[in-house]
């Protein structure tokens, strides 16, 4: 009889433990369970500087978006061999700025701010890949070298020239 009571107690404890586990899985995670914190700024100081210049250069002609995923700008054509591999190459990359047509909200120009990090071999390899991908998609990619100051009218002229040309890789100060 004692062994029967012990078995019954063990079964009850196991059932309670299983019910507690199942009930706990339905609970939402608490904020304290996540290791994330908010970034103080969306843009670096250099990106913020160029953003201000772009705002003045394009005025009301285009919307300016920052830190846009390449996968939101380019897609891999259906039927492409190794399609998933090609998609994976763009999934984790972003472009610093994108100018979009105000009516159709379609991208007309991608802009990369080339700071000192673009001098690294890995970054140059990334840039060459993006240059080729954007050229293939016929979405111009403008490289702007990071500077202490920019001439707004020169930036406006360069944007107008690149947009009117329509395709290819172009750069300022490279």
N, C-alpha and C positions, 0 to 999 in steps of 0.2 A: 504494500500500500504506500509506503514511503517513496519508493522509486516511482510510483505512478504520480504522486504529488509533485515530485521533482520534475518529471517529464512535462506535466501539465504547466508548471510554473515556467519552464524553459520555453514551451510553445507559446504561452501568453506573452512572454518578454520578446520573443522573435516577432510575433504578430504586431505588437506595439511598435517595435523598431521599424518594421517594414511600413506600417501606416505613417509613422513620423517621417520617414524618407520620402514616401510618395506625396504626402501633404506638403513637404518642404519644396519639392520640385515645382509646384505651381505658384510659388511665391516670387514676386518680382525682386530682382536684385536691388539692393539699396545703393544710393549714390556713394556711400563710403566704401562699397565693394569695388569701385572702379578706380584705376590708377591715373585718371586723367585730370588735367587742369587746363584752364583757358589760357590761350596765348594772349599776351598783352596787346599785340599789334598784328594785323593781318599782313601788312606789307613791311618790308625792310625800309630803312631810311632812303636807300637808293631807289627802291621801287616807288616809294611815296613821292619822291622828287619827280621821277619821270611821269608818274600818274598825273600830277599837277600840270606838267607841261602838255601831256596828251589832252587833258581837259580843255586847255586853252587852244591847242592846235586844231582839234576837231570840232570844238564848240558844240553846236547842235546837230552836226552832220551824222554822228555815229554814237551808239552807246559804247561805253568802255567797260569791259569785264576783266577782272583780275583772277589770276591763278586758275585758269580753266584747264580741266583734264583734256589731254590730247584725244582720248577716247570719246569725248563729247564733241569733238570737231571732225575727226576722221573715222571712217569705218572700213572694215575689210570687206571687199566685194564678195558676194555669194559665189560659191564654186571655186574659190581660191584654194589651192593646195596648201595644207598645213595652216588653215585659217585661224585656228585657236592660237597657234604659236605666234602668228603675226599680230593677233589681237593682244596677246599678253605683252608684246613689246611696247605697246602704247598705253596700256591700262594704268600704269603707275606714274606716268609722266604728265607734266602740266606745262602750260605756256604762261608766261608772265602776264601778258595783256592780249585781249582780243577785241577788235573793233567790229561791231555788228551794225548792219543796216537798220535804221530806226523803224521802217515800215514792216519789213519781212522778218526782222530779227535774225537775219542770216549773217554768218561770219564773212567778212570781206578782207580782213588782215589780222594775222597773228604777229605779235611782237615779243621778242626775247630781249631782255636786258642782260647784256654780257658784262658781268663784273669780273673780278680777278679769278673767280672760281672756274670760269670758262677757259682758263689757260691750262688747266690740268688735262692730261691725255684722256682720261676717262670721260671728262666733260666734252672734249672736242669730238670724241667718238659719238657721244650722245647727240651733239649738235649736228654732225654730219648725217646721222640717221634721221633726225627730225627734218633737216633740210630736204633730204630725198623723199621722205614720206609726204611732206607738205607739197613739194613740187609735183609728185605723182597725183595728189588729190587736187591740184590746181588751186591751192589756197596759199597766197603769198605769205612768206615768213620774213619779217624784217628784224634784223639784228641791230640793236642800238648799244653802242659801247657806253658803259657807265661813266659819267662825268660829274664834276662838281656843279656845272651849270649847263643849260641847253638854250639854244636860240629857238624860241617858239616858232618863228616864221620859217626857219630852216626845217624844223621837224614837220611842220604843216606841209611844206613843199614836198618833202620826201614821202610823206604818207600819200599825198595826192598822186605823185608820180608812180608809186608802187601799186596803188589801188587801180589806177588807170591802165597800167601794164598788165595787171591781173595775175601773173604767175611768177614763180621763181624765187630764188633766195637772194636777198639783197641785204646790205649792211651799212651802217654808218661807222666810220672809224675803225674798220677791220682791215 
